[in-house]
Amino acid sequence: MMKMTKQTRRDLITYGIVIVFYIVMQLLDLAGILSFHVKGLLVPLCYYAIAAVALNLVVGILGDLSLGHAGFMCIGAFSSSLFSVTLKDSGFPAGLRFFLALLIGTFFAALFGFLIGIPVLRLNGDYLAIVTLAFGEIIKNILAAVYFGYDEEGLHIAFKSFPLQGEGKMLINGAMGIQGTPTDSTFTIAVVILLLALFIVQNIVRSRTGRAIMSIRDNRIAAEAVGIQITKYKMTAFTISAAIAGTAGVLFSHNTTTLTATSTYFGYNVSILILVYVVLGGIGNIRGSVIATAILYILPEMLRGLSNYRMLIYAIVLIIIMLINWAPAAITFREKYGISAYLARRKENRTPVSDMGSGKGGS
Amino acid sequence: MKKKLMSVLLAAALVSSVLAGCGGAAPQASSEASASEESSGQAAFKIGGIGPTTGAAAIYGSDVRDAITIAVDEINAAGGINGYPIEYKFEDDEHNAEKAINAYNTLKDWGMQLLVGTVTSAPCIAVSEKTKEDNMFQLTPSGTAVNCVQYDNAFRVCFSDPNQGSASADYIAGNASLKDKKIAIIYDSSTEYSTGIHDSFVAKAGELSLDIVSDTSFTTDSATDFSVQLQTAKDAAAELLFLPIYYTEASLILQQADGMGYAPVFFGVDGMDGILGVENFDTSLAEGVYLLTPFSATADDELTVNFVKKFNDMTGHIPNQFGADAYDALYAIKAVAEAQNVTPDMSVSDICEAMKKGMVEIELTGVLTSPAAITWTAAGEPNKDPRAVIIENSEYVLAE
């Protein structure tokens, strides 16, 4: 067998889960078992997972709390939608258009991540969380108020509605947002991007940069003392995270035709929702983020049969999962009686002198 | 390695079994296999509804859901549509376009043939893309944004936003006691609904040379304190305050205006309907408020009285216009389906074609306009007269 470090193996297992999930879904689809409902959930599932992976880079690896990631999704969504809507009827090939839209959304989100990062990353802890929250809200509110369109006299941008002269089109129509984005997002593309996001984040974590970033998380003063440029590495992590969140935004906006910058889609509640995915999956545990997103996004949809009680049950399940994951008593119980402990015991019984299987981890 | 591999497989199997388990008896592929009535034995029309029953806009969705239930029960009791009963299912969308599409897909799995929904605008536009793809007939009771009915398979019962704005301006200009007043506007710049009405009102007011002296806005996130906007209006000596917003915010505006001793004439649109039902709201503040609404629960014709009574018995409150819209939507579907001889064994697409054709031919006398009738244009818009209502003695009374 090929020689692998334990970390590489962990990474490969993460890709494996995503790929197996993808194949199973495709097979079910081919077999005709998959309902419209589940099919419709697959793409949203992927972009929230991507956003959770992005946020985990900041929260888990860099150790800073960001509550503004919905804002970066918003930027990715709007910039890419603007591009796609403009080119929609020009006969531009759809595949290439979507590819460029992905690049544009990612680029602009990264740009704003960088610009916002300059003042914001001087702060730490709670202060950083509040400022990122504010920036997310600012982005959303500006995009909800802006009017942008073209007519015979050229491009116009304003904060009040204005009449178009002659031939023209309103591209961003204030609160009505962008209408008519082509629905280019497919499950396959979303999975490829999710894998890419996982690849990027997991490799950053294993790299020299990643170790520097984690050293800032673990002890800022010590990191500074050994000559690590705090600002540089914080910026790197934050910008990459914003870029990936932007890509999630592109998938979002190309999944439904209407795009409005309202709290429902890009408010701080959404940022917190993504944070919930990250926290429940395990802070710093990239694979956990993906699995937590899958479960928590699907759950309220699966509970549709319970009508109005589903939100209550969802909340209760959140609490239960949190307790099972993090309560000390639950952790001890898992270590004693969990599947990995059981397997380890079995292994021990069979070959008494072999190495002990690790009792922790394993989601 | 073996252990890890096993855990991967286990996890994947777990997730996929959860997903597949919910699939249940999914009818396959959109158009041809939609006649999935085998379960109940007898053929029935499957009508789906989508709207927010949780979250901030829950009251609208719940009213629509309940009003449809009443209409469905009535129609079934009277022998159904063309002799076939209606099966009805309502899904929550939380006033979120993404969730609305999930709800739509859920209903499609259930075998929906006709859609009454969605209740709110942004989700409605998103869902209309899907119904267009599947060629499913869609009748929204209350999706007011222009684009809700941009496709030919979609119709609406309510007025469109621009329609309400210009109708309000028309009404003010045509009313001797209102037309010379200086007008101030406070609107919600973060919702399509409010900006849509605002923009068309301002445009029409310009044409009619109404005097707008102040035009201020707020967003959903700051919808609790209106003192700045009210002060601006007061400083501009505005005598009429146009409020193209929902009643929750309007009730706050009325309270705060009263608190600062400012008493202009308040003029609202259909979103103002329901202001008397706000909890802990001093209804005496709403005396003399004008609102342009498609529905008046105090109208004394037989249809309205019957509907309002049944609704009140069921839910304990008076229906707002959303409920009335939905109630009429069901009767519109019944009228069209009977005129076109639509049966449940037809495919979704065939039903849609027949409904599209029939929709522009019917005249419906519903609770909204009774005794007058509503007709529809091929563009999906209803032709009906708005009603101006004035609040007197804590009741909505038709204004002249």
Chai-1 contact restraints between the chains, C-beta under 6 A:
chainA,res_idxA,chainB,res_idxB,connection_type,confidence,min_distance_angstrom,max_distance_angstrom,comment,restraint_id
A,I13,B,K4,contact,1.0,0.0,6.0,A-B,restraint_1
A,I13,B,V8,contact,1.0,0.0,6.0,A-B,restraint_2
A,G16,B,V8,contact,1.0,0.0,6.0,A-B,restraint_3
A,I17,B,V8,contact,1.0,0.0,6.0,A-B,restraint_4
A,I17,B,A11,contact,1.0,0.0,6.0,A-B,restraint_5
A,I17,B,A12,contact,1.0,0.0,6.0,A-B,restraint_6
A,V20,B,A12,contact,1.0,0.0,6.0,A-B,restraint_7
A,F21,B,A12,contact,1.0,0.0,6.0,A-B,restraint_8
A,V24,B,S16,contact,1.0,0.0,6.0,A-B,restraint_9
A,L28,B,A20,contact,1.0,0.0,6.0,A-B,restraint_10
A,G32,B,Q28,contact,1.0,0.0,6.0,A-B,restraint_11
A,I33,B,A20,contact,1.0,0.0,6.0,A-B,restraint_12
A,I33,B,G23,contact,1.0,0.0,6.0,A-B,restraint_13
A,L34,B,G23,contact,1.0,0.0,6.0,A-B,restraint_14
A,S35,B,G23,contact,1.0,0.0,6.0,A-B,restraint_15
A,S35,B,A26,contact,1.0,0.0,6.0,A-B,restraint_16
A,S35,B,D109,contact,1.0,0.0,6.0,A-B,restraint_17
A,F36,B,N105,contact,1.0,0.0,6.0,A-B,restraint_18
A,F36,B,K108,contact,1.0,0.0,6.0,A-B,restraint_19
A,F36,B,D109,contact,1.0,0.0,6.0,A-B,restraint_20
A,H37,B,N105,contact,1.0,0.0,6.0,A-B,restraint_21
A,H37,B,T106,contact,1.0,0.0,6.0,A-B,restraint_22
A,H37,B,D109,contact,1.0,0.0,6.0,A-B,restraint_23
A,V38,B,L19,contact,1.0,0.0,6.0,A-B,restraint_24
A,G40,B,I101,contact,1.0,0.0,6.0,A-B,restraint_25
A,G40,B,N102,contact,1.0,0.0,6.0,A-B,restraint_26
A,G40,B,N105,contact,1.0,0.0,6.0,A-B,restraint_27
A,A144,B,S190,contact,1.0,0.0,6.0,A-B,restraint_28
A,A145,B,S189,contact,1.0,0.0,6.0,A-B,restraint_29
A,S161,B,D199,contact,1.0,0.0,6.0,A-B,restraint_30
A,G174,B,T195,contact,1.0,0.0,6.0,A-B,restraint_31
A,A175,B,S189,contact,1.0,0.0,6.0,A-B,restraint_32
A,A175,B,S190,contact,1.0,0.0,6.0,A-B,restraint_33
A,A175,B,T191,contact,1.0,0.0,6.0,A-B,restraint_34
A,A175,B,E192,contact,1.0,0.0,6.0,A-B,restraint_35
A,A175,B,T195,contact,1.0,0.0,6.0,A-B,restraint_36
A,M176,B,E192,contact,1.0,0.0,6.0,A-B,restraint_37
A,Q179,B,N147,contact,1.0,0.0,6.0,A-B,restraint_38
A,T256,B,A97,contact,1.0,0.0,6.0,A-B,restraint_39
A,T256,B,A126,contact,1.0,0.0,6.0,A-B,restraint_40
A,T257,B,A126,contact,1.0,0.0,6.0,A-B,restraint_41
A,T257,B,E129,contact,1.0,0.0,6.0,A-B,restraint_42
A,T258,B,A97,contact,1.0,0.0,6.0,A-B,restraint_43
A,T258,B,A122,contact,1.0,0.0,6.0,A-B,restraint_44
A,T258,B,I125,contact,1.0,0.0,6.0,A-B,restraint_45
A,T258,B,A126,contact,1.0,0.0,6.0,A-B,restraint_46
A,T260,B,A122,contact,1.0,0.0,6.0,A-B,restraint_47
A,T264,B,N96,contact,1.0,0.0,6.0,A-B,restraint_48
A,A294,B,V15,contact,1.0,0.0,6.0,A-B,restraint_49
A,E301,B,N102,contact,1.0,0.0,6.0,A-B,restraint_50
A,M302,B,C22,contact,1.0,0.0,6.0,A-B,restraint_51
A,R304,B,T106,contact,1.0,0.0,6.0,A-B,restraint_52
A,M311,B,T54,contact,1.0,0.0,6.0,A-B,restraint_53
A,L343,B,K3,contact,1.0,0.0,6.0,A-B,restraint_54
